[in-house]
Amino acid sequence: MNRKGKVISSVFLSFVVMFSLGSYTEATESNFTPEYDVMFNSSTEQLNIEYYPDKEKNINWFSKMLSNVGATIIPESYLPTYKDQLTVKNQLIDGVDTKECWALSFTSAMEAFNYVKNNADKGEVYSARHVNQSCNSTFLEKDVTENRLNRNILTAEGGNFYMAMTYATNGYGPVLESDMPSDTAIQKIEYSALDTKNGVQKHLEGYEEYISVYKCKDSIGNITYYNKFDYGEIPTTEAEYLALFSNQLSTSVIKEFRNSVKTQIKNNGGILAYIFEGDDKKDINYSLLTYAGQFVKPNHAVLIIGWDDNYIADGWKNEGAYIALNSYGENEYDNGYVYISYDDFYVEQTLVGINELNDVDYSNIYQYDELGANTNYSLSENYSSLSAVNIFDRDSSKSEKLTEVGISSFADQVVDVYYTENFDSAGKPINFVLLTSDEDVITGYTTIRLKDNITLTKNKFAICVTFKSTKSSKATIAVEANSDIIGLDLFENAIAKAGESYLVYTNGEDASFDNSKPYYWSEMYVLDSNNKKIYVNAAIKACTSSDNSSEGESDGSITSKEYTVKNHMITRVPVNTTMSTFKSKITVNGAYTIVDKTNKEVTGNLVRTGYKVKVGNDTYEIAVISDISGSGGDNYSRALDLAKMRSHLVAREGSILTGVNFDAADINGNGTVTILDLLKLRVLSVQ
């Protein structure tokens, strides 16, 4: 591979730490915090929320937050006027805990967003069950052991905000509660049950993650604030205990941090938080807890919708509390709500807020990181910029407009965005065009809407994003990495391949990228202990809308408004299409005949893959969706279709699908053949 100057591909990965929480029956305050009685009810099992701690940012991060805070008046107390209209949900079904707090709080956040923005669909209730079923291994089909997001975790063992956010940014939801009610016991379902009558309701275009704040409380209740805490072994001395905390935050920074949290609540409806919940009281104020020789981590998710700076409950030293919507029904706690002290050790460790939620206005989402970004990809030196490229395949017979680019990030950064449809003979993109520059992306997920929509016409395109360092953070690229790299079983099915994501630069000395100069490339991978490349994918998405300006698809002698006609192929013909229906959907310039694979005129009733339309000296081959083998729709042919697709997916020698067979296997019509097509084929096979 050509390189210029210094080799810049030495990689550091900054991992996102996640904890799978176990269960316990009782817990106590840490030895170095005030002791008081904590009464636990009989339902104290910790939910398996996957926990991301230690989100570090330089305090200059707050300068951006302050610009937003300044535009919002921060009262001493706040509850939204629509509080009583929000649905108080219940994760207990017939006395059994579904452990869906993470999904319930997430859907409640979307509902609160609709209210505060006075959207036309305010009052709609979204299905937490659909979130849960989509993000867990919940399918009855024997060989579908992972879900559409390839997560290999079990139903009803919990989840986290990041799974829910990824589900929504990927375009899988939310759906209406009426489409998949959350009021029954969780059970495994048919994969096809995820498809709902009313479809996806919203497009999550942006969410923000806040820094983690940990409280070190002394023996008389005074608190010092830190940005990092080591959940390692429990110390035996106070000095060891204090050493667990690092990156101290001043009280002025904490004040501005809380103002930014309150601004999020007031402007966008709420903020998602992890807490520890171990009793049935409406007032929550825990210090650091221990159980069985280990520190206790958060076990519950809530949606904070308000605050009261003057609230002080019995036993509290300091005033101030967040007001959160809980998920145990309106008959529990304070009509379904809890007050959580600002001093609570857990409440400010993980905060996530939705800040951009719109109606679905895209036709396709092009993406690789379906499990979500889980680590940073950065180089061994603090370069001022890094540029990542994702290459996407598409169906060139369909004209689409590139409308949005979605970017995950673990830091607040500034980005430039480029695109191209031009590639050299080696398959590398060339002639990048700048779409927009100096756009802010936040810690979380940001969608950049393009001012000028770009019409895509070719069979592949590439998006390049240049990440530029700021005063508060260095340039890094958020990626999805396999568990072999990050050591987390949750991502064992994450798949990245060569030719999908690259670093690109024009100057090897500083890693900068200038689209007016020759480009140099570096694959994005990490070497394992055997020097084998394990690829990662840049967390960059592209959204397109269909360009319906044409009257119909045409290729020489044949035109069709129903089917795709390209390269002397007629594709996207539905399975079980009859000959008479097929003929009525095409317009042919001249006399024609339809022949089978042996060039004999067809006498049967159904159209099959491999049949051809002959017009004079021209021949057009037909691709019928899911009929990969061209054998028809009986049980034998379905088994053959499944076998052919599996062989293609594992790249078995001599079994790679091409031409009309590939188009037949592309069941969802996005120009690629993936596990999603296999799952859809299985659904068709059992119908």
C-alpha positions as CSV (number, residue, x, y, z in Angstrom):
1,M,0.0,0.0,0.0
2,N,1.3,3.4,-0.9
3,R,2.2,5.7,2.0
4,K,3.6,9.2,2.1
5,G,6.1,10.2,4.8
6,K,5.5,8.8,8.3
7,V,3.5,5.7,8.7
8,I,0.4,6.8,10.6
9,S,-1.5,3.5,11.1
10,S,-0.3,2.6,14.6
11,V,-3.5,2.4,16.5
12,F,-4.7,2.9,20.0
13,L,-8.2,1.8,21.0
14,S,-9.8,3.6,23.9
15,F,-12.3,1.0,25.1
16,V,-15.8,1.7,26.4
17,V,-16.1,-0.3,29.6
18,M,-19.3,-2.3,30.1
19,F,-20.4,-4.2,33.1
20,S,-23.0,-7.1,33.2
21,L,-24.6,-6.7,36.5
22,G,-25.3,-9.8,38.6
23,S,-27.8,-10.3,41.4
24,Y,-27.7,-9.7,45.2
25,T,-30.0,-9.9,48.1
26,E,-28.8,-7.1,50.3
27,A,-26.2,-4.3,50.2
28,T,-24.5,-2.0,52.6
29,E,-23.0,1.5,52.6
30,S,-19.2,1.6,51.9
31,N,-17.1,1.6,55.0
32,F,-15.9,5.1,54.2
33,T,-19.3,6.7,53.9
34,P,-22.0,7.5,56.5
35,E,-23.8,4.5,57.8
36,Y,-27.5,4.4,58.0
37,D,-30.2,1.8,57.6
38,V,-31.1,0.8,54.0
39,M,-34.2,-1.4,53.8
40,F,-34.5,-3.6,50.7
41,N,-37.6,-5.2,49.4
42,S,-37.7,-8.8,48.2
43,S,-37.2,-7.8,44.6
44,T,-33.6,-6.6,44.7
45,E,-32.1,-8.4,41.8
46,Q,-29.8,-6.2,39.8
47,L,-30.9,-5.7,36.2
48,N,-28.4,-6.7,33.5
49,I,-28.0,-3.2,32.3
50,E,-24.7,-2.8,30.5
51,Y,-22.9,0.1,32.2
52,Y,-20.5,2.6,30.6
53,P,-18.6,4.6,33.2
54,D,-15.8,7.1,33.1
55,K,-16.9,9.4,30.2
56,E,-14.1,11.9,30.5
57,K,-14.1,15.3,29.0
58,N,-11.8,18.3,29.6
59,I,-13.7,21.0,31.5
60,N,-13.5,23.2,28.4
61,W,-16.4,20.9,27.2
62,F,-18.6,23.0,29.4
63,S,-18.0,26.2,27.3
64,K,-20.2,24.7,24.6
65,M,-22.8,23.6,27.1
66,L,-22.9,27.1,28.6
67,S,-23.8,28.6,25.3
68,N,-26.9,26.5,25.3
69,V,-27.6,27.1,29.0
70,G,-27.5,30.8,28.5
71,A,-30.5,30.7,26.2
72,T,-32.6,28.8,28.8
73,I,-33.9,30.2,32.1
74,I,-33.1,27.7,34.8
75,P,-35.7,28.0,37.6
76,E,-35.2,26.5,41.1
77,S,-37.8,23.9,40.4
78,Y,-39.4,22.5,37.3
79,L,-42.0,20.0,36.3
80,P,-43.4,20.0,32.7
81,T,-47.1,20.9,32.2
82,Y,-47.6,17.6,30.4
83,K,-46.4,15.5,33.3
84,D,-49.9,14.1,34.0
85,Q,-50.3,13.2,30.4
86,L,-47.2,11.0,30.2
87,T,-47.9,7.3,30.5
88,V,-46.5,5.8,33.7
89,K,-45.4,2.4,32.5
90,N,-45.0,-0.8,34.5
91,Q,-42.3,-3.3,34.0
92,L,-44.0,-5.8,36.3
93,I,-46.4,-8.1,34.5
94,D,-48.5,-10.3,36.7
95,G,-45.9,-9.9,39.4
96,V,-43.0,-10.9,37.2
97,D,-40.3,-8.3,36.4
98,T,-39.7,-8.0,32.7
99,K,-36.5,-6.0,33.4
100,E,-37.5,-3.6,30.6
101,C,-36.7,-0.5,32.6
102,W,-34.1,0.5,30.0
103,A,-36.5,0.2,27.1
104,L,-39.5,1.7,29.0
105,S,-37.4,4.8,30.0
106,F,-36.2,5.1,26.4
107,T,-39.6,5.1,24.8
108,S,-40.8,7.5,27.5
109,A,-38.0,9.8,26.5
110,M,-39.3,9.9,23.0
111,E,-42.9,10.5,24.2
112,A,-41.7,13.4,26.4
113,F,-39.8,14.8,23.4
114,N,-43.0,14.9,21.4
115,Y,-44.8,16.7,24.2
116,V,-42.2,19.4,24.8
117,K,-41.8,20.0,21.1
118,N,-45.6,20.1,20.7
119,N,-45.3,17.6,17.8
120,A,-48.4,16.4,16.0
121,D,-47.9,12.9,17.4
122,K,-47.7,14.0,21.0
123,G,-49.7,11.5,23.1
124,E,-48.5,8.5,21.0
125,V,-47.1,5.7,23.2
126,Y,-44.2,3.6,21.8
127,S,-43.5,0.0,22.3
128,A,-40.7,-0.9,24.8
129,R,-41.4,-4.6,24.0
130,H,-40.4,-4.0,20.4
131,V,-37.1,-2.4,21.6
132,N,-36.5,-5.4,23.8
133,Q,-37.4,-8.1,21.3
134,S,-35.3,-6.4,18.6
135,C,-32.2,-6.1,20.9
136,N,-32.2,-9.6,22.4
137,S,-32.1,-13.2,21.2
138,T,-35.9,-13.7,21.1
139,F,-36.7,-15.8,18.0
140,L,-38.3,-19.2,17.8
141,E,-36.6,-20.1,14.6
142,K,-34.0,-22.7,15.5
143,D,-31.0,-21.3,13.5
144,V,-31.8,-17.6,14.2
145,T,-29.8,-17.5,17.4
146,E,-29.0,-13.8,17.2
147,N,-31.4,-11.0,16.4
148,R,-31.4,-8.5,13.6
149,L,-28.7,-6.5,15.4
150,N,-26.7,-9.8,16.0
151,R,-26.8,-9.4,19.7
152,N,-26.4,-12.7,21.4
153,I,-28.1,-12.0,24.7
154,L,-31.1,-13.5,26.2
155,T,-34.6,-12.2,26.5
156,A,-35.6,-10.5,29.8
157,E,-32.1,-10.1,31.1
158,G,-32.1,-6.4,30.6
159,G,-30.3,-4.0,28.3
160,N,-28.9,-0.4,28.2
161,F,-29.6,3.0,26.7
162,Y,-26.9,2.4,24.1
163,M,-28.7,-0.7,22.7
164,A,-31.9,1.3,22.5
165,M,-30.3,4.3,20.9
166,T,-28.6,2.1,18.3
167,Y,-31.9,0.4,17.6
168,A,-33.5,3.7,16.8
169,T,-30.6,5.3,14.9
170,N,-30.5,2.1,12.7
171,G,-34.0,2.7,11.6
172,Y,-35.7,-0.3,13.4
173,G,-38.0,1.7,15.6
174,P,-39.7,3.0,17.6
175,V,-43.1,1.4,16.7
176,L,-46.4,2.1,18.3
177,E,-47.3,0.3,21.6
178,S,-50.5,-0.8,19.9
179,D,-48.4,-2.7,17.3
180,M,-46.5,-4.7,19.9
181,P,-48.1,-4.3,23.4
182,S,-45.8,-4.4,26.5
183,D,-48.5,-5.7,28.8
184,T,-47.8,-9.5,28.5
185,A,-45.1,-11.8,29.7
186,I,-42.0,-11.9,27.5
187,Q,-41.7,-14.9,25.3
188,K,-39.8,-15.9,22.2
189,I,-41.4,-14.8,18.9
190,E,-41.3,-15.5,15.2
191,Y,-38.9,-13.2,13.5
192,S,-41.7,-11.9,11.3
193,A,-43.5,-10.6,14.4
194,L,-41.1,-7.7,14.5
195,D,-42.7,-6.3,11.3
196,T,-45.6,-4.2,12.4
197,K,-48.7,-2.8,10.7
198,N,-47.9,0.9,11.2
199,G,-44.1,0.6,10.8
200,V,-41.3,2.8,12.2
201,Q,-42.7,6.0,13.7
202,K,-39.6,8.2,14.3
203,H,-36.1,8.7,13.1
204,L,-33.6,9.3,16.0
205,E,-31.1,11.7,14.5
206,G,-29.2,12.8,17.6
207,Y,-28.5,12.0,21.2
208,E,-25.9,13.3,23.7
209,E,-23.9,11.5,26.4
210,Y,-22.9,13.5,29.4
211,I,-19.8,13.2,31.5
212,S,-19.8,10.8,34.5
213,V,-19.8,12.4,37.9
214,Y,-18.9,10.4,41.0
215,K,-19.3,11.7,44.6
216,C,-16.7,11.0,47.3
217,K,-18.5,11.6,50.6
218,D,-16.6,12.0,53.9
219,S,-17.7,10.9,57.3
220,I,-19.8,14.1,58.0
221,G,-21.4,14.1,54.5
222,N,-19.3,16.6,52.7
223,I,-18.9,15.8,49.0
224,T,-16.1,16.1,46.5
225,Y,-16.8,15.5,42.8
226,Y,-14.7,13.4,40.4
227,N,-15.0,12.3,36.8
228,K,-13.5,8.9,37.3
229,F,-13.9,6.0,39.7
230,D,-12.4,2.6,39.8
231,Y,-15.0,-0.1,40.4
232,G,-12.2,-2.5,41.2
233,E,-11.5,-4.2,44.6
234,I,-12.9,-2.7,47.8
235,P,-10.1,-1.0,49.7
236,T,-9.2,-1.6,53.3
237,T,-8.0,1.9,54.2
238,E,-9.4,5.3,53.7
239,A,-6.3,6.3,51.7
240,E,-7.0,3.4,49.3
241,Y,-10.6,4.4,49.1
242,L,-9.8,8.0,48.2
243,A,-7.3,6.7,45.5
244,L,-10.3,5.2,43.7
245,F,-11.4,8.6,42.6
246,S,-9.6,10.8,40.1
247,N,-10.1,13.9,37.9
248,Q,-11.6,16.1,40.5
249,L,-14.3,18.6,39.3
250,S,-14.8,22.0,41.0
251,T,-18.2,22.9,42.5
252,S,-18.6,25.6,39.8
253,V,-18.2,23.0,37.1
254,I,-20.7,20.8,38.8
255,K,-23.2,23.7,38.9
256,E,-22.8,24.3,35.2
257,F,-23.0,20.6,34.5
258,R,-26.3,20.4,36.3
259,N,-27.5,23.5,34.5
260,S,-26.8,21.7,31.2
261,V,-28.7,18.7,32.4
262,K,-31.6,20.9,33.4
263,T,-31.5,22.6,30.0
264,Q,-31.7,19.2,28.3
265,I,-34.7,18.3,30.4
266,K,-36.5,21.6,29.8
267,N,-35.8,21.8,26.1
268,N,-36.0,18.2,25.0
269,G,-38.3,16.5,27.5
270,G,-36.0,14.5,29.7
271,I,-32.7,12.8,30.4
272,L,-32.1,9.1,30.8
273,A,-30.3,8.0,34.0
274,Y,-29.1,4.9,35.7
275,I,-29.7,4.7,39.4
276,F,-29.6,2.2,42.2
277,E,-33.0,1.2,43.4
278,G,-33.4,-1.1,46.4
279,D,-36.6,0.0,48.2
280,D,-40.1,1.3,47.5
281,K,-39.7,4.8,48.8
282,K,-40.1,7.9,46.7
283,D,-36.9,9.4,48.0
284,I,-33.6,8.0,46.7
285,N,-30.2,9.0,48.1
286,Y,-27.6,6.3,48.2
287,S,-23.9,6.5,48.9
288,L,-21.5,4.0,47.4
289,L,-22.8,0.5,48.2
290,T,-21.0,-2.8,48.6
291,Y,-22.2,-6.4,48.5
292,A,-20.3,-9.7,48.9
293,G,-17.0,-8.0,48.8
294,Q,-17.7,-6.0,45.6
295,F,-18.9,-2.5,44.8
296,V,-22.6,-2.4,43.8
297,K,-23.2,-0.8,40.4
298,P,-26.4,0.8,39.1
299,N,-29.4,-1.6,38.7
300,H,-32.2,0.5,37.3
301,A,-33.1,3.0,34.5
302,V,-35.4,6.0,34.8
303,L,-36.3,9.2,32.9
304,I,-35.6,12.4,34.7
305,I,-38.2,15.0,33.7
306,G,-37.8,17.7,36.4
307,W,-36.0,18.9,39.5
308,D,-36.4,20.8,42.8
309,D,-33.4,22.6,44.1
310,N,-35.1,23.1,47.5
311,Y,-36.3,19.5,48.1
312,I,-34.8,17.9,51.1
313,A,-36.0,14.6,52.6
314,D,-35.6,13.2,56.1
315,G,-32.0,12.1,56.6
316,W,-30.6,14.2,53.7
317,K,-27.9,16.8,54.5
318,N,-28.2,18.9,51.3
319,E,-31.1,20.3,49.4
320,G,-31.9,19.4,45.8
321,A,-33.3,16.5,43.8
322,Y,-34.1,15.3,40.3
323,I,-37.7,14.2,39.7
324,A,-37.8,11.0,37.6
325,L,-40.5,8.9,35.9
326,N,-40.2,5.4,37.2
327,S,-41.5,2.2,35.6
328,Y,-43.5,0.4,38.2
329,G,-47.0,1.9,37.6
330,E,-48.7,5.0,38.9
331,N,-49.8,3.3,42.1
332,E,-46.2,2.9,43.4
333,Y,-43.8,5.5,44.8
334,D,-45.2,9.1,44.4
335,N,-47.8,8.4,41.7
336,G,-45.1,6.6,39.8
337,Y,-42.4,9.2,40.3
338,V,-39.3,9.3,42.5
339,Y,-37.1,12.1,43.9
340,I,-33.4,11.4,43.5
341,S,-31.0,13.5,45.6
342,Y,-28.3,15.5,43.7
343,D,-25.9,13.8,46.3
344,D,-26.9,10.3,45.2
345,F,-23.8,8.4,44.2
346,Y,-25.3,6.7,41.2
347,V,-27.7,9.2,39.4
348,E,-25.1,11.2,37.5
349,Q,-22.8,8.4,36.4
350,T,-24.6,7.7,33.1
351,L,-26.8,10.4,31.6
352,V,-28.1,10.4,28.0
353,G,-30.4,12.8,26.3
354,I,-32.3,12.7,23.0
355,N,-31.9,16.0,21.2
356,E,-33.1,15.3,17.6
357,L,-36.1,13.2,16.8
358,N,-38.1,13.6,13.6
359,D,-40.6,11.9,11.4
360,V,-39.2,9.1,9.1
361,D,-38.1,10.9,5.9
362,Y,-35.5,8.5,4.5
363,S,-35.8,5.5,2.1
364,N,-32.5,3.7,3.0
365,I,-30.0,3.8,5.8
366,Y,-26.5,2.7,4.7
367,Q,-24.5,1.5,7.6
368,Y,-22.0,-1.1,9.0
369,D,-22.2,-0.4,12.8
370,E,-25.5,-2.2,13.5
371,L,-24.4,-3.0,17.1
372,G,-23.3,0.6,17.7
373,A,-19.9,2.2,18.2
374,N,-18.1,0.7,21.2
375,T,-14.6,2.1,21.1
376,N,-12.4,4.9,19.7
377,Y,-9.9,4.3,16.9
378,S,-7.0,6.8,17.2
379,L,-3.4,6.9,16.2
380,S,-0.3,6.8,18.3
381,E,0.3,10.5,18.0
382,N,-2.0,13.4,18.7
383,Y,-2.7,14.4,15.2
384,S,-4.9,17.5,14.6
385,S,-7.2,15.6,12.3
386,L,-8.1,12.1,11.3
387,S,-10.3,11.1,8.3
388,A,-12.4,7.9,8.0
389,V,-14.1,6.5,4.9
390,N,-17.0,4.1,4.6
391,I,-17.8,2.5,1.2
392,F,-21.4,1.5,0.6
393,D,-22.9,-0.7,-2.2
394,R,-26.2,0.3,-3.7
395,D,-28.6,-0.6,-6.5
396,S,-27.7,1.7,-9.4
397,S,-31.0,1.2,-11.1
398,K,-32.7,3.2,-8.4
399,S,-32.0,6.9,-8.3
400,E,-31.5,8.1,-4.7
401,K,-30.7,11.5,-3.1
402,L,-28.1,11.6,-0.3
403,T,-29.8,13.7,2.4
404,E,-28.1,13.0,5.7
405,V,-24.9,11.7,7.2
406,G,-25.0,10.2,10.8
407,I,-21.9,10.2,12.9
408,S,-21.2,8.6,16.3
409,S,-18.5,10.1,18.5
410,F,-17.0,9.6,21.9
411,A,-15.9,13.3,22.0
412,D,-17.1,16.7,21.0
413,Q,-15.4,17.3,17.7
414,V,-15.7,19.4,14.5
415,V,-16.0,17.5,11.2
416,D,-15.9,18.0,7.4
417,V,-18.0,15.7,5.3
418,Y,-17.1,14.5,1.7
419,Y,-18.7,12.0,-0.7
420,T,-17.8,10.4,-4.1
421,E,-19.2,7.9,-6.5
422,N,-15.9,7.6,-8.4
423,F,-13.5,4.7,-7.8
424,D,-10.2,3.7,-9.3
425,S,-9.3,0.3,-10.8
426,A,-8.3,-1.0,-7.3
427,G,-11.7,-0.1,-5.9
428,K,-10.5,2.9,-3.9
429,P,-12.7,6.0,-4.0
430,I,-11.3,9.1,-5.8
431,N,-12.4,12.6,-6.5
432,F,-14.1,13.4,-3.2
433,V,-16.4,16.4,-3.1
434,L,-16.8,18.5,0.0
435,L,-20.4,18.5,1.2
436,T,-20.1,20.6,4.3
437,S,-17.4,21.8,6.7
438,D,-16.8,22.7,10.3
439,E,-19.9,20.9,11.6
440,D,-20.2,20.2,15.3
441,V,-20.7,16.6,16.4
442,I,-21.3,15.8,20.1
443,T,-20.5,12.9,22.4
444,G,-23.2,10.5,21.3
445,Y,-24.8,10.6,17.8
446,T,-25.2,13.5,15.4
447,T,-27.0,13.7,12.1
448,I,-25.8,16.3,9.6
449,R,-28.6,17.3,7.2
450,L,-27.1,18.3,3.8
451,K,-28.1,21.6,2.5
452,D,-27.9,20.4,-1.1
453,N,-29.2,16.8,-1.6
454,I,-26.9,14.8,-3.9
455,T,-28.3,12.5,-6.5
456,L,-26.7,9.0,-6.4
457,T,-26.7,7.0,-9.6
458,K,-23.9,4.5,-9.5
459,N,-23.6,1.1,-7.8
460,K,-21.4,2.3,-4.9
461,F,-20.6,5.5,-3.1
462,A,-18.3,6.6,-0.3
463,I,-18.6,9.0,2.6
464,C,-15.5,10.5,4.1
465,V,-15.5,12.3,7.5
466,T,-12.6,14.4,8.7
467,F,-12.5,14.6,12.5
468,K,-10.7,17.7,13.8
469,S,-9.3,18.2,17.2
470,T,-10.7,20.9,19.5
471,K,-9.5,22.5,22.7
472,S,-11.4,19.9,24.7
473,S,-10.6,16.7,22.8
474,K,-8.2,15.2,20.2
475,A,-9.4,13.8,16.9
476,T,-10.7,10.2,17.3
477,I,-12.9,7.9,15.2
478,A,-15.8,6.0,16.8
479,V,-15.9,2.4,15.5
480,E,-17.7,-0.8,16.0
481,A,-15.2,-3.5,17.1
482,N,-15.6,-7.3,17.6
483,S,-15.4,-8.8,21.1
484,D,-12.0,-10.3,20.0
485,I,-10.7,-6.7,20.3
486,I,-12.7,-5.3,23.2
487,G,-13.3,-8.4,25.2
488,L,-17.1,-8.1,25.5
489,D,-19.3,-11.0,24.6
490,L,-22.1,-8.6,23.7
491,F,-20.2,-7.7,20.5
492,E,-19.1,-11.3,19.6
493,N,-21.2,-11.1,16.4
494,A,-19.9,-7.7,15.2
495,I,-18.5,-8.3,11.7
496,A,-16.2,-5.9,9.8
497,K,-14.5,-6.8,6.5
498,A,-11.7,-5.5,4.3
499,G,-12.8,-2.9,1.8
500,E,-15.5,-1.4,4.0
501,S,-13.7,1.2,6.2
502,Y,-10.4,3.1,5.7
503,L,-8.3,5.9,7.0
504,V,-7.4,8.4,4.3
505,Y,-4.8,11.1,4.3
506,T,-2.7,13.3,2.0
507,N,0.1,14.1,4.4
508,G,1.7,11.2,6.4
509,E,3.4,13.7,8.7
510,D,0.2,15.1,10.2
511,A,-2.5,12.7,8.9
512,S,-4.3,15.6,7.3
513,F,-6.6,15.1,4.3
514,D,-6.9,17.5,1.3
515,N,-9.4,16.3,-1.3
516,S,-7.5,18.3,-4.0
517,K,-4.4,16.2,-3.6
518,P,-3.6,12.5,-4.2
519,Y,-5.0,10.3,-1.5
520,Y,-3.2,7.6,0.6
521,W,-5.1,4.8,2.3
522,S,-4.8,2.6,5.4
523,E,-7.1,-0.2,6.4
524,M,-8.8,0.1,9.7
525,Y,-7.8,-3.0,11.7
526,V,-6.1,-4.2,14.9
527,L,-3.5,-7.1,14.9
528,D,-4.3,-10.0,17.2
529,S,-1.6,-12.1,19.0
530,N,-1.0,-14.0,15.8
531,N,-0.6,-10.9,13.7
532,K,-4.0,-11.5,12.1
533,K,-6.0,-8.5,11.0
534,I,-9.2,-7.9,12.9
535,Y,-11.1,-5.2,11.0
536,V,-13.2,-2.5,12.6
537,N,-15.9,-0.3,11.0
538,A,-16.2,3.5,11.2
539,A,-19.5,4.5,12.8
540,I,-20.6,6.6,9.9
541,K,-24.1,6.2,8.3
542,A,-25.7,7.7,5.2
543,C,-29.4,8.2,4.7
544,T,-31.0,8.6,1.3
545,S,-34.5,9.4,-0.1
546,S,-35.9,7.9,-3.3
547,D,-35.7,10.1,-6.4
548,N,-39.1,9.5,-8.0
549,S,-38.6,11.9,-10.8
550,S,-38.5,9.2,-13.5
551,E,-41.7,7.8,-15.0
552,G,-40.4,4.2,-15.0
553,E,-37.3,2.0,-15.2
554,S,-36.1,1.5,-18.8
555,D,-33.3,-0.4,-20.5
556,G,-33.4,-0.3,-24.3
557,S,-36.4,-2.3,-25.5
558,I,-38.2,-2.8,-22.1
559,T,-39.7,-0.3,-19.7
560,S,-41.5,-1.0,-16.4
561,K,-43.0,1.2,-13.6
562,E,-43.2,-1.9,-11.3
563,Y,-39.9,-3.7,-11.8
564,T,-36.3,-2.6,-12.0
565,V,-34.9,-2.8,-15.6
566,K,-31.1,-2.6,-15.8
567,N,-28.1,-4.1,-17.6
568,H,-30.5,-6.4,-19.6
569,M,-32.0,-7.7,-16.4
570,I,-35.5,-7.3,-15.0
571,T,-35.3,-7.5,-11.2
572,R,-37.5,-6.9,-8.1
573,V,-40.2,-9.2,-9.5
574,P,-42.2,-10.5,-6.5
575,V,-42.3,-14.2,-5.8
576,N,-45.4,-16.1,-7.2
577,T,-45.9,-13.5,-9.9
578,T,-48.0,-15.0,-12.7
579,M,-47.1,-14.8,-16.4
580,S,-50.2,-12.6,-17.1
581,T,-49.3,-10.2,-14.3
582,F,-45.7,-10.0,-15.4
583,K,-46.6,-9.2,-18.9
584,S,-49.0,-6.5,-17.8
585,K,-46.2,-4.8,-15.8
586,I,-43.8,-4.4,-18.7
587,T,-43.8,-2.4,-21.9
588,V,-41.9,-4.0,-24.7
589,N,-40.8,-2.2,-27.9
590,G,-41.5,-5.0,-30.4
591,A,-42.6,-8.6,-30.4
592,Y,-41.2,-10.8,-27.6
593,T,-41.2,-14.3,-26.1
594,I,-40.5,-15.5,-22.6
595,V,-38.2,-18.6,-22.5
596,D,-36.7,-20.7,-19.7
597,K,-33.1,-21.5,-19.0
598,T,-32.9,-23.9,-21.9
599,N,-34.3,-21.3,-24.3
600,K,-37.6,-23.1,-24.6
601,E,-40.8,-21.0,-24.6
602,V,-42.4,-21.0,-21.2
603,T,-45.7,-22.7,-20.8
604,G,-46.0,-22.6,-17.0
605,N,-48.0,-20.1,-15.0
606,L,-45.4,-18.6,-12.7
607,V,-42.4,-16.5,-13.5
608,R,-39.0,-17.9,-12.2
609,T,-35.5,-16.5,-11.8
610,G,-33.5,-17.3,-14.9
611,Y,-36.4,-16.9,-17.3
612,K,-35.6,-14.5,-20.2
613,V,-37.5,-12.0,-22.2
614,K,-36.3,-12.2,-25.9
615,V,-36.9,-9.0,-28.0
616,G,-35.4,-9.4,-31.4
617,N,-31.7,-9.8,-30.8
618,D,-31.9,-8.5,-27.2
619,T,-32.3,-10.8,-24.1
620,Y,-33.4,-9.7,-20.7
621,E,-33.0,-12.1,-17.8
622,I,-35.5,-12.1,-14.9
623,A,-34.8,-12.1,-11.2
624,V,-37.7,-13.1,-8.9
625,I,-37.3,-12.1,-5.2
626,S,-36.2,-15.0,-3.0
627,D,-36.3,-17.5,-5.9
628,I,-32.5,-17.9,-5.9
629,S,-32.5,-21.4,-7.4
630,G,-35.1,-20.6,-10.1
631,S,-36.9,-23.7,-9.1
632,G,-40.2,-22.2,-8.0
633,G,-41.8,-22.0,-4.6
634,D,-42.3,-25.6,-3.3
635,N,-40.6,-26.9,-0.1
636,Y,-37.7,-28.5,-2.0
637,S,-36.8,-25.3,-3.8
638,R,-37.0,-23.3,-0.6
639,A,-34.5,-25.5,1.1
640,L,-32.3,-25.1,-2.0
641,D,-32.7,-21.3,-1.8
642,L,-31.7,-21.3,1.8
643,A,-28.6,-23.5,1.1
644,K,-27.5,-21.2,-1.8
645,M,-27.8,-18.1,0.3
646,R,-25.9,-19.6,3.3
647,S,-23.1,-20.7,0.9
648,H,-22.9,-17.2,-0.5
649,L,-22.8,-15.6,3.0
650,V,-19.9,-17.8,4.1
651,A,-18.1,-17.2,0.7
652,R,-18.0,-20.9,-0.1
653,E,-15.8,-21.5,-3.1
654,G,-17.8,-21.7,-6.3
655,S,-21.0,-20.6,-4.5
656,I,-20.8,-16.8,-4.8
657,L,-24.1,-15.5,-6.2
658,T,-24.0,-13.2,-9.2
659,G,-26.4,-11.7,-11.8
660,V,-30.1,-12.5,-11.4
661,N,-29.3,-15.0,-8.7
662,F,-27.7,-12.3,-6.6
663,D,-30.7,-10.0,-7.2
664,A,-33.1,-12.7,-6.2
665,A,-31.2,-13.1,-2.9
666,D,-31.2,-9.4,-2.2
667,I,-34.7,-9.7,-0.6
668,N,-34.7,-6.3,1.1
669,G,-33.6,-4.6,-2.1
670,N,-30.7,-2.6,-0.7
671,G,-28.1,-3.8,-3.2
672,T,-26.4,-6.3,-0.8
673,V,-27.0,-9.8,0.5
674,T,-26.6,-10.1,4.3
675,I,-27.8,-12.1,7.2
676,L,-30.9,-9.9,7.2
677,D,-31.9,-11.3,3.8
678,L,-31.3,-14.8,5.1
679,L,-33.7,-14.1,8.0
680,K,-36.3,-12.7,5.6
681,L,-35.9,-15.8,3.4
682,R,-36.5,-18.0,6.5
683,V,-39.8,-16.1,7.2
684,L,-40.9,-16.7,3.6
685,S,-40.0,-20.4,3.8
686,V,-42.3,-21.0,6.7
687,Q,-45.3,-19.0,5.3
